[in-house]
Amino acid sequence: MRTLSRRSEFLAANRGLRFPMPGFVLLVRPRGDGDDAPGIGFTVSKKVGNAVVRNRMKRRLRALARAALPESGIAGADHVLIGRPGGNAIAFAELAGHLDSALKRAAKKLAQ
């Protein structure tokens, strides 16, 4: 799994598919570069809360991605998880279910 680090990669992912969920928004965009490793990036804006709240949200999103993307992630695509306000109040297991649902929807949409 590769980590997105450049702004251009996040902007490119923003032009892809968008799957809003209660605690986050999943962006998925196939890269088309022949590399099958999924890419992952995280964004949590100041609208979510102060630094402590944002860092907690990023840690939760990283843990979700580590658990779900190796099995359910789309090969050769960049995935960006954008934290939403109130995401920290949702149970981790529920967030994991939302991420699995979003990844299945993304795979189905890209298969068409």
Chimera marker file (.cmm) of the C-alpha trace (Angstrom):
<marker_set name="trace">
<marker id="1" x="0.000" y="0.000" z="0.000" r="1" g="1" b="0" radius="0.5"/>
<marker id="2" x="1.409" y="3.376" z="-0.979" r="1" g="1" b="0" radius="0.5"/>
<marker id="3" x="0.648" y="6.629" z="0.828" r="1" g="1" b="0" radius="0.5"/>
<marker id="4" x="-0.475" y="9.700" z="-1.060" r="1" g="1" b="0" radius="0.5"/>
<marker id="5" x="1.651" y="12.678" z="-0.107" r="1" g="1" b="0" radius="0.5"/>
<marker id="6" x="1.485" y="15.253" z="-2.892" r="1" g="1" b="0" radius="0.5"/>
<marker id="7" x="-1.356" y="17.719" z="-3.343" r="1" g="1" b="0" radius="0.5"/>
<marker id="8" x="-1.680" y="16.742" z="-7.007" r="1" g="1" b="0" radius="0.5"/>
<marker id="9" x="-2.499" y="13.158" z="-5.985" r="1" g="1" b="0" radius="0.5"/>
<marker id="10" x="-5.285" y="14.357" z="-3.685" r="1" g="1" b="0" radius="0.5"/>
<marker id="11" x="-6.663" y="16.673" z="-6.390" r="1" g="1" b="0" radius="0.5"/>
<marker id="12" x="-6.626" y="13.804" z="-8.888" r="1" g="1" b="0" radius="0.5"/>
<marker id="13" x="-8.511" y="11.579" z="-6.410" r="1" g="1" b="0" radius="0.5"/>
<marker id="14" x="-11.075" y="14.347" z="-5.982" r="1" g="1" b="0" radius="0.5"/>
<marker id="15" x="-11.950" y="13.985" z="-9.679" r="1" g="1" b="0" radius="0.5"/>
<marker id="16" x="-12.784" y="10.302" z="-9.116" r="1" g="1" b="0" radius="0.5"/>
<marker id="17" x="-15.783" y="8.591" z="-7.530" r="1" g="1" b="0" radius="0.5"/>
<marker id="18" x="-17.198" y="9.898" z="-4.249" r="1" g="1" b="0" radius="0.5"/>
<marker id="19" x="-18.949" y="7.749" z="-1.646" r="1" g="1" b="0" radius="0.5"/>
<marker id="20" x="-20.254" y="9.758" z="1.345" r="1" g="1" b="0" radius="0.5"/>
<marker id="21" x="-20.775" y="7.900" z="4.622" r="1" g="1" b="0" radius="0.5"/>
<marker id="22" x="-21.824" y="9.183" z="8.079" r="1" g="1" b="0" radius="0.5"/>
<marker id="23" x="-18.275" y="9.465" z="9.514" r="1" g="1" b="0" radius="0.5"/>
<marker id="24" x="-16.208" y="10.018" z="6.382" r="1" g="1" b="0" radius="0.5"/>
<marker id="25" x="-16.216" y="10.403" z="2.606" r="1" g="1" b="0" radius="0.5"/>
<marker id="26" x="-14.367" y="7.866" z="0.465" r="1" g="1" b="0" radius="0.5"/>
<marker id="27" x="-12.839" y="9.058" z="-2.808" r="1" g="1" b="0" radius="0.5"/>
<marker id="28" x="-11.664" y="6.399" z="-5.277" r="1" g="1" b="0" radius="0.5"/>
<marker id="29" x="-9.854" y="7.003" z="-8.548" r="1" g="1" b="0" radius="0.5"/>
<marker id="30" x="-8.127" y="4.363" z="-10.702" r="1" g="1" b="0" radius="0.5"/>
<marker id="31" x="-4.581" y="5.496" z="-11.505" r="1" g="1" b="0" radius="0.5"/>
<marker id="32" x="-4.079" y="3.549" z="-14.712" r="1" g="1" b="0" radius="0.5"/>
<marker id="33" x="-0.289" y="3.371" z="-14.276" r="1" g="1" b="0" radius="0.5"/>
<marker id="34" x="-0.011" y="-0.430" z="-14.232" r="1" g="1" b="0" radius="0.5"/>
<marker id="35" x="0.885" y="-0.564" z="-10.520" r="1" g="1" b="0" radius="0.5"/>
<marker id="36" x="-1.545" y="-2.805" z="-8.599" r="1" g="1" b="0" radius="0.5"/>
<marker id="37" x="-0.718" y="-1.391" z="-5.147" r="1" g="1" b="0" radius="0.5"/>
<marker id="38" x="-3.639" y="0.605" z="-3.734" r="1" g="1" b="0" radius="0.5"/>
<marker id="39" x="-2.858" y="4.157" z="-2.682" r="1" g="1" b="0" radius="0.5"/>
<marker id="40" x="-4.278" y="5.707" z="0.484" r="1" g="1" b="0" radius="0.5"/>
<marker id="41" x="-4.526" y="9.274" z="1.723" r="1" g="1" b="0" radius="0.5"/>
<marker id="42" x="-6.236" y="10.958" z="4.664" r="1" g="1" b="0" radius="0.5"/>
<marker id="43" x="-7.699" y="14.427" z="5.074" r="1" g="1" b="0" radius="0.5"/>
<marker id="44" x="-9.348" y="15.954" z="8.129" r="1" g="1" b="0" radius="0.5"/>
<marker id="45" x="-10.095" y="19.684" z="7.945" r="1" g="1" b="0" radius="0.5"/>
<marker id="46" x="-10.380" y="22.216" z="10.728" r="1" g="1" b="0" radius="0.5"/>
<marker id="47" x="-14.162" y="22.043" z="10.408" r="1" g="1" b="0" radius="0.5"/>
<marker id="48" x="-13.982" y="18.699" z="12.228" r="1" g="1" b="0" radius="0.5"/>
<marker id="49" x="-12.498" y="20.202" z="15.398" r="1" g="1" b="0" radius="0.5"/>
<marker id="50" x="-9.309" y="21.227" z="17.120" r="1" g="1" b="0" radius="0.5"/>
<marker id="51" x="-5.952" y="19.480" z="16.664" r="1" g="1" b="0" radius="0.5"/>
<marker id="52" x="-6.698" y="16.777" z="19.235" r="1" g="1" b="0" radius="0.5"/>
<marker id="53" x="-9.996" y="15.852" z="17.568" r="1" g="1" b="0" radius="0.5"/>
<marker id="54" x="-8.476" y="15.921" z="14.074" r="1" g="1" b="0" radius="0.5"/>
<marker id="55" x="-5.537" y="13.715" z="15.082" r="1" g="1" b="0" radius="0.5"/>
<marker id="56" x="-7.882" y="11.214" z="16.768" r="1" g="1" b="0" radius="0.5"/>
<marker id="57" x="-9.950" y="11.090" z="13.579" r="1" g="1" b="0" radius="0.5"/>
<marker id="58" x="-6.831" y="10.527" z="11.441" r="1" g="1" b="0" radius="0.5"/>
<marker id="59" x="-5.677" y="7.694" z="13.722" r="1" g="1" b="0" radius="0.5"/>
<marker id="60" x="-9.090" y="6.028" z="13.426" r="1" g="1" b="0" radius="0.5"/>
<marker id="61" x="-9.095" y="6.411" z="9.628" r="1" g="1" b="0" radius="0.5"/>
<marker id="62" x="-5.576" y="4.940" z="9.402" r="1" g="1" b="0" radius="0.5"/>
<marker id="63" x="-6.627" y="1.945" z="11.491" r="1" g="1" b="0" radius="0.5"/>
<marker id="64" x="-9.715" y="1.438" z="9.306" r="1" g="1" b="0" radius="0.5"/>
<marker id="65" x="-7.622" y="1.570" z="6.139" r="1" g="1" b="0" radius="0.5"/>
<marker id="66" x="-5.009" y="-0.846" z="7.518" r="1" g="1" b="0" radius="0.5"/>
<marker id="67" x="-7.747" y="-3.351" z="8.337" r="1" g="1" b="0" radius="0.5"/>
<marker id="68" x="-9.912" y="-3.062" z="5.205" r="1" g="1" b="0" radius="0.5"/>
<marker id="69" x="-7.823" y="-2.011" z="2.207" r="1" g="1" b="0" radius="0.5"/>
<marker id="70" x="-5.537" y="-5.058" z="1.830" r="1" g="1" b="0" radius="0.5"/>
<marker id="71" x="-8.574" y="-7.313" z="1.296" r="1" g="1" b="0" radius="0.5"/>
<marker id="72" x="-11.278" y="-4.985" z="-0.028" r="1" g="1" b="0" radius="0.5"/>
<marker id="73" x="-9.287" y="-2.170" z="-1.610" r="1" g="1" b="0" radius="0.5"/>
<marker id="74" x="-9.359" y="-1.649" z="-5.342" r="1" g="1" b="0" radius="0.5"/>
<marker id="75" x="-6.057" y="-2.651" z="-6.945" r="1" g="1" b="0" radius="0.5"/>
<marker id="76" x="-4.386" y="0.129" z="-8.900" r="1" g="1" b="0" radius="0.5"/>
<marker id="77" x="-6.603" y="2.863" z="-7.442" r="1" g="1" b="0" radius="0.5"/>
<marker id="78" x="-6.044" y="5.745" z="-5.049" r="1" g="1" b="0" radius="0.5"/>
<marker id="79" x="-8.330" y="5.882" z="-2.015" r="1" g="1" b="0" radius="0.5"/>
<marker id="80" x="-8.762" y="9.069" z="0.026" r="1" g="1" b="0" radius="0.5"/>
<marker id="81" x="-10.635" y="9.109" z="3.328" r="1" g="1" b="0" radius="0.5"/>
<marker id="82" x="-11.966" y="12.532" z="4.328" r="1" g="1" b="0" radius="0.5"/>
<marker id="83" x="-13.028" y="12.821" z="7.960" r="1" g="1" b="0" radius="0.5"/>
<marker id="84" x="-16.404" y="14.398" z="8.699" r="1" g="1" b="0" radius="0.5"/>
<marker id="85" x="-17.614" y="16.191" z="11.827" r="1" g="1" b="0" radius="0.5"/>
<marker id="86" x="-18.995" y="13.703" z="14.340" r="1" g="1" b="0" radius="0.5"/>
<marker id="87" x="-16.930" y="10.833" z="12.986" r="1" g="1" b="0" radius="0.5"/>
<marker id="88" x="-15.227" y="10.299" z="16.341" r="1" g="1" b="0" radius="0.5"/>
<marker id="89" x="-18.606" y="9.742" z="18.029" r="1" g="1" b="0" radius="0.5"/>
<marker id="90" x="-19.394" y="6.746" z="15.796" r="1" g="1" b="0" radius="0.5"/>
<marker id="91" x="-18.310" y="3.315" z="17.057" r="1" g="1" b="0" radius="0.5"/>
<marker id="92" x="-15.231" y="1.902" z="15.341" r="1" g="1" b="0" radius="0.5"/>
<marker id="93" x="-17.035" y="-1.292" z="14.298" r="1" g="1" b="0" radius="0.5"/>
<marker id="94" x="-19.778" y="0.783" z="12.689" r="1" g="1" b="0" radius="0.5"/>
<marker id="95" x="-17.198" y="2.863" z="10.806" r="1" g="1" b="0" radius="0.5"/>
<marker id="96" x="-15.567" y="-0.366" z="9.609" r="1" g="1" b="0" radius="0.5"/>
<marker id="97" x="-18.933" y="-1.537" z="8.294" r="1" g="1" b="0" radius="0.5"/>
<marker id="98" x="-19.434" y="1.774" z="6.510" r="1" g="1" b="0" radius="0.5"/>
<marker id="99" x="-15.986" y="1.503" z="4.905" r="1" g="1" b="0" radius="0.5"/>
<marker id="100" x="-16.648" y="-2.065" z="3.726" r="1" g="1" b="0" radius="0.5"/>
<marker id="101" x="-19.958" y="-0.913" z="2.245" r="1" g="1" b="0" radius="0.5"/>
<marker id="102" x="-18.327" y="2.038" z="0.489" r="1" g="1" b="0" radius="0.5"/>
<marker id="103" x="-15.542" y="-0.151" z="-0.925" r="1" g="1" b="0" radius="0.5"/>
<marker id="104" x="-18.075" y="-2.667" z="-2.259" r="1" g="1" b="0" radius="0.5"/>
<marker id="105" x="-20.053" y="0.139" z="-3.896" r="1" g="1" b="0" radius="0.5"/>
<marker id="106" x="-16.844" y="1.520" z="-5.412" r="1" g="1" b="0" radius="0.5"/>
<marker id="107" x="-15.803" y="-1.884" z="-6.788" r="1" g="1" b="0" radius="0.5"/>
<marker id="108" x="-19.272" y="-2.393" z="-8.266" r="1" g="1" b="0" radius="0.5"/>
<marker id="109" x="-19.291" y="1.071" z="-9.832" r="1" g="1" b="0" radius="0.5"/>
<marker id="110" x="-15.813" y="0.642" z="-11.335" r="1" g="1" b="0" radius="0.5"/>
<marker id="111" x="-16.692" y="-2.791" z="-12.727" r="1" g="1" b="0" radius="0.5"/>
<marker id="112" x="-19.408" y="-1.270" z="-14.921" r="1" g="1" b="0" radius="0.5"/>
<link id1="1" id2="2" r="1" g="1" b="0" radius="0.2"/>
<link id1="2" id2="3" r="1" g="1" b="0" radius="0.2"/>
<link id1="3" id2="4" r="1" g="1" b="0" radius="0.2"/>
<link id1="4" id2="5" r="1" g="1" b="0" radius="0.2"/>
<link id1="5" id2="6" r="1" g="1" b="0" radius="0.2"/>
<link id1="6" id2="7" r="1" g="1" b="0" radius="0.2"/>
<link id1="7" id2="8" r="1" g="1" b="0" radius="0.2"/>
<link id1="8" id2="9" r="1" g="1" b="0" radius="0.2"/>
<link id1="9" id2="10" r="1" g="1" b="0" radius="0.2"/>
<link id1="10" id2="11" r="1" g="1" b="0" radius="0.2"/>
<link id1="11" id2="12" r="1" g="1" b="0" radius="0.2"/>
<link id1="12" id2="13" r="1" g="1" b="0" radius="0.2"/>
<link id1="13" id2="14" r="1" g="1" b="0" radius="0.2"/>
<link id1="14" id2="15" r="1" g="1" b="0" radius="0.2"/>
<link id1="15" id2="16" r="1" g="1" b="0" radius="0.2"/>
<link id1="16" id2="17" r="1" g="1" b="0" radius="0.2"/>
<link id1="17" id2="18" r="1" g="1" b="0" radius="0.2"/>
<link id1="18" id2="19" r="1" g="1" b="0" radius="0.2"/>
<link id1="19" id2="20" r="1" g="1" b="0" radius="0.2"/>
<link id1="20" id2="21" r="1" g="1" b="0" radius="0.2"/>
<link id1="21" id2="22" r="1" g="1" b="0" radius="0.2"/>
<link id1="22" id2="23" r="1" g="1" b="0" radius="0.2"/>
<link id1="23" id2="24" r="1" g="1" b="0" radius="0.2"/>
<link id1="24" id2="25" r="1" g="1" b="0" radius="0.2"/>
<link id1="25" id2="26" r="1" g="1" b="0" radius="0.2"/>
<link id1="26" id2="27" r="1" g="1" b="0" radius="0.2"/>
<link id1="27" id2="28" r="1" g="1" b="0" radius="0.2"/>
<link id1="28" id2="29" r="1" g="1" b="0" radius="0.2"/>
<link id1="29" id2="30" r="1" g="1" b="0" radius="0.2"/>
<link id1="30" id2="31" r="1" g="1" b="0" radius="0.2"/>
<link id1="31" id2="32" r="1" g="1" b="0" radius="0.2"/>
<link id1="32" id2="33" r="1" g="1" b="0" radius="0.2"/>
<link id1="33" id2="34" r="1" g="1" b="0" radius="0.2"/>
<link id1="34" id2="35" r="1" g="1" b="0" radius="0.2"/>
<link id1="35" id2="36" r="1" g="1" b="0" radius="0.2"/>
<link id1="36" id2="37" r="1" g="1" b="0" radius="0.2"/>
<link id1="37" id2="38" r="1" g="1" b="0" radius="0.2"/>
<link id1="38" id2="39" r="1" g="1" b="0" radius="0.2"/>
<link id1="39" id2="40" r="1" g="1" b="0" radius="0.2"/>
<link id1="40" id2="41" r="1" g="1" b="0" radius="0.2"/>
<link id1="41" id2="42" r="1" g="1" b="0" radius="0.2"/>
<link id1="42" id2="43" r="1" g="1" b="0" radius="0.2"/>
<link id1="43" id2="44" r="1" g="1" b="0" radius="0.2"/>
<link id1="44" id2="45" r="1" g="1" b="0" radius="0.2"/>
<link id1="45" id2="46" r="1" g="1" b="0" radius="0.2"/>
<link id1="46" id2="47" r="1" g="1" b="0" radius="0.2"/>
<link id1="47" id2="48" r="1" g="1" b="0" radius="0.2"/>
<link id1="48" id2="49" r="1" g="1" b="0" radius="0.2"/>
<link id1="49" id2="50" r="1" g="1" b="0" radius="0.2"/>
<link id1="50" id2="51" r="1" g="1" b="0" radius="0.2"/>
<link id1="51" id2="52" r="1" g="1" b="0" radius="0.2"/>
<link id1="52" id2="53" r="1" g="1" b="0" radius="0.2"/>
<link id1="53" id2="54" r="1" g="1" b="0" radius="0.2"/>
<link id1="54" id2="55" r="1" g="1" b="0" radius="0.2"/>
<link id1="55" id2="56" r="1" g="1" b="0" radius="0.2"/>
<link id1="56" id2="57" r="1" g="1" b="0" radius="0.2"/>
<link id1="57" id2="58" r="1" g="1" b="0" radius="0.2"/>
<link id1="58" id2="59" r="1" g="1" b="0" radius="0.2"/>
<link id1="59" id2="60" r="1" g="1" b="0" radius="0.2"/>
<link id1="60" id2="61" r="1" g="1" b="0" radius="0.2"/>
<link id1="61" id2="62" r="1" g="1" b="0" radius="0.2"/>
<link id1="62" id2="63" r="1" g="1" b="0" radius="0.2"/>
<link id1="63" id2="64" r="1" g="1" b="0" radius="0.2"/>
<link id1="64" id2="65" r="1" g="1" b="0" radius="0.2"/>
<link id1="65" id2="66" r="1" g="1" b="0" radius="0.2"/>
<link id1="66" id2="67" r="1" g="1" b="0" radius="0.2"/>
<link id1="67" id2="68" r="1" g="1" b="0" radius="0.2"/>
<link id1="68" id2="69" r="1" g="1" b="0" radius="0.2"/>
<link id1="69" id2="70" r="1" g="1" b="0" radius="0.2"/>
<link id1="70" id2="71" r="1" g="1" b="0" radius="0.2"/>
<link id1="71" id2="72" r="1" g="1" b="0" radius="0.2"/>
<link id1="72" id2="73" r="1" g="1" b="0" radius="0.2"/>
<link id1="73" id2="74" r="1" g="1" b="0" radius="0.2"/>
<link id1="74" id2="75" r="1" g="1" b="0" radius="0.2"/>
<link id1="75" id2="76" r="1" g="1" b="0" radius="0.2"/>
<link id1="76" id2="77" r="1" g="1" b="0" radius="0.2"/>
<link id1="77" id2="78" r="1" g="1" b="0" radius="0.2"/>
<link id1="78" id2="79" r="1" g="1" b="0" radius="0.2"/>
<link id1="79" id2="80" r="1" g="1" b="0" radius="0.2"/>
<link id1="80" id2="81" r="1" g="1" b="0" radius="0.2"/>
<link id1="81" id2="82" r="1" g="1" b="0" radius="0.2"/>
<link id1="82" id2="83" r="1" g="1" b="0" radius="0.2"/>
<link id1="83" id2="84" r="1" g="1" b="0" radius="0.2"/>
<link id1="84" id2="85" r="1" g="1" b="0" radius="0.2"/>
<link id1="85" id2="86" r="1" g="1" b="0" radius="0.2"/>
<link id1="86" id2="87" r="1" g="1" b="0" radius="0.2"/>
<link id1="87" id2="88" r="1" g="1" b="0" radius="0.2"/>
<link id1="88" id2="89" r="1" g="1" b="0" radius="0.2"/>
<link id1="89" id2="90" r="1" g="1" b="0" radius="0.2"/>
<link id1="90" id2="91" r="1" g="1" b="0" radius="0.2"/>
<link id1="91" id2="92" r="1" g="1" b="0" radius="0.2"/>
<link id1="92" id2="93" r="1" g="1" b="0" radius="0.2"/>
<link id1="93" id2="94" r="1" g="1" b="0" radius="0.2"/>
<link id1="94" id2="95" r="1" g="1" b="0" radius="0.2"/>
<link id1="95" id2="96" r="1" g="1" b="0" radius="0.2"/>
<link id1="96" id2="97" r="1" g="1" b="0" radius="0.2"/>
<link id1="97" id2="98" r="1" g="1" b="0" radius="0.2"/>
<link id1="98" id2="99" r="1" g="1" b="0" radius="0.2"/>
<link id1="99" id2="100" r="1" g="1" b="0" radius="0.2"/>
<link id1="100" id2="101" r="1" g="1" b="0" radius="0.2"/>
<link id1="101" id2="102" r="1" g="1" b="0" radius="0.2"/>
<link id1="102" id2="103" r="1" g="1" b="0" radius="0.2"/>
<link id1="103" id2="104" r="1" g="1" b="0" radius="0.2"/>
<link id1="104" id2="105" r="1" g="1" b="0" radius="0.2"/>
<link id1="105" id2="106" r="1" g="1" b="0" radius="0.2"/>
<link id1="106" id2="107" r="1" g="1" b="0" radius="0.2"/>
<link id1="107" id2="108" r="1" g="1" b="0" radius="0.2"/>
<link id1="108" id2="109" r="1" g="1" b="0" radius="0.2"/>
<link id1="109" id2="110" r="1" g="1" b="0" radius="0.2"/>
<link id1="110" id2="111" r="1" g="1" b="0" radius="0.2"/>
<link id1="111" id2="112" r="1" g="1" b="0" radius="0.2"/>
</marker_set>
